[in-house]
Amino acid sequence: MEYCIDTHVHVYHCYEAEILFSQASKNCDAPDSAEGLILCLTESSGFNFYQQLKDRVKNNETLAGWLPTALKDEPAILLSKGKQNIIIVAGRQVISKQGLEVLALFNDQTYDDGQNTQIIIDQIVKNKGIAVLPWGVGKWLGTRGKIIEQLLHDNQPGNLAIADISARPALWPQPVQFDKARKSGYNCLYGTDPLPLDYEQHRVASAGMVMELPSEASEAVARLKNLLLHQTENNFYGKRVSVLRFIKDQLMLRLNKQACLSAR
C-alpha cells in the first residue's frame, strides 16, 4: 500500500483540526497511487498537539469528527473518519545552543532547547527516535553551515538524517552539505514545515515522500521508521513554494506570528 508521508508537520494554535485534516487528506490525493497518509509531527516548545490526541484516546473523544486510536508499541495515533485514515506520528523540534533546528521524529519525549546540538542528537538516539537536521533559512550557511558539516562527519547514517522542505523556494539553491551528506550515505527526508500563519495549514501533506508500507497501521509506522533512516532513493512529491510566496510569507510572519504562537 502506498502512503504519502509529510515528515515535517507543525500544528499551531491558530490551526483548525477540521481544516487541517480534511485539507491534508485532499493534498494526499496529488500522487495518484497513494492510498494512505502519515503526518510526522515536529512540535516546538510550548506545543503539544500529540498530547491532546492522547487525552482524547483516553477519554474516547473525537476531534472534528475524527476518532483517535493509539497504535500498539508505536508513538503514533490513528485518526479515522468514515473510510478515511490519517496516522499521526509523535515528534519534536528542538533549537540547539548553536541556533540549529533538530527534529526528533518518532519521539513522545520533550527536549530542552539551548543544549549543544550533538547532545540533542545523542538524546534523540538514546530515546530510540530519528534525529534529523532540516534545512532552514540561513541555517546552513556560514558558521552554522560548518557546524552541520562537522556533525555529519562526527555522526553516521542510521543515527542521523537530513531533511529538505517544500518551503525552500523553487529557485533557491540546494545547500552544498546536501550532496556531501548523500555521498556519505545519509538519507534526505522531505516535508512541508508549515509556518505559524493560519493559511499555512492548507499546505500540510502537499509535499513529502511516497513509500510502499504495510496496510496495517502499526506495521506501517514501524516500517516507515526503518526506511527514513536507510532508504536513499528519491521518492519526493509536491511542488516548492514560489519566490514571491516565500517573500510574502516572511513578511506575514513578522506581522502575524504572535497570533499563531499564543494559545487561545
Buried (B, 14 or more C-beta within 10 A) or exposed (E): EBBBBBBBBBBBBBBEBEBBBBBBBEBBEBBEEBEBBBBBBBBBBEBBBBEBBBEBBEEEEEBEBBBBBBBEEBBBBBBBBEEBBBBBBBBBBBBBEBBBBBBBBBBBBEBEEEBEBBBBBBBBBEBEBBBBBBBBEEBBEEEBBEBBBEBBEEBEBEBBBBBBBBBBBEEBEEBEBBEBBBEEEBBBBBBBBBBBBBEBBBBBBBBBBBBEBBEEBBEBBBBBBEBBBEBEEEBBBBEBBEEEBBEEBEEBBEEBBEBBBEEE
